[in-house]
Amino acid sequence: MGQKDDYWNYAQIGLELTAAVLLGFWAGYELDKKLGTSPWLMLGGAAAGMAAGFYSVARELFRLNGPRGGGRK
């Protein structure tokens, strides 16, 4: 595999983060419309999406690069 494949792997990570935040934002927005709690569920959904996105990014980066430093074996 070449350097071009590496670019696609890192682009996928950025897209996953963006998708997670947007999905949480949208779900919160829709729930706010139904329940009349604007903007709280939208903000909570965006925060949950951000947390899920960062978890996904960290997991994928460790998978691609391996953990560095003196971690436990």
N, C-alpha and C positions, 0 to 999 in steps of 0.2 A: 504494500500500500504506500502511496506517496503522500507528499505534503498536501495535495489537494484534498485527500480524504480527511486529514487533520482539520482543515478549515471547515469542512462540513460537520464534523463532530462538534466543534466549538460553536458553530452557527446554530446547531440543534439545541445546545445548552441555552443560548440566549432566547430562542423561540419558546422553549419550555417555560422559562421564567416569565416571559411576556404572557403566554397563554394562561398560566396559573393565576397571575394577577388579574387579567381581564375576566377570566371565568369567575373568580371570587367577587369581583366588582359587579359583574352582571347579575350574578345570583343574588347578591345583597340588594341591588337596585330593584330587581323584580319582587323580592320579598317586601321591600319598603313600600312599593306601590300597593301590594295586597294588604299589608298590615298597617299602613299609615305611620310608619316609624321613621320616616326620612330624617336625616341621612345616616342613622346609626347602623343599620344592617349593611348598608352599602360600604361604609367605612370598615366595619368588622369583616365583611367578606373580602375586601381588598387586602386587609391585614392578614387574614387567614391565607389568601392566595399568595401573598408575598412570602409568608413563612413556608408554605408548601413549595413554592418556587425555589427558595434558597436551599431548602432541604434537597430538592431534586438536583440543583446545581452542584452542591457539595458532594452528593452521592456520585454523580456522573464524573466530576473532576477526579475524585479518588479512584474511580474505576479506570479512567483514562491514564492518569499519571502515577497512581499509587501513592500511599501516604509517605510523607517525608519526615525525617527527624527520628528521634529515638523513641518511637512508640513501642508499646508492649507487643510481644509476639505470641 
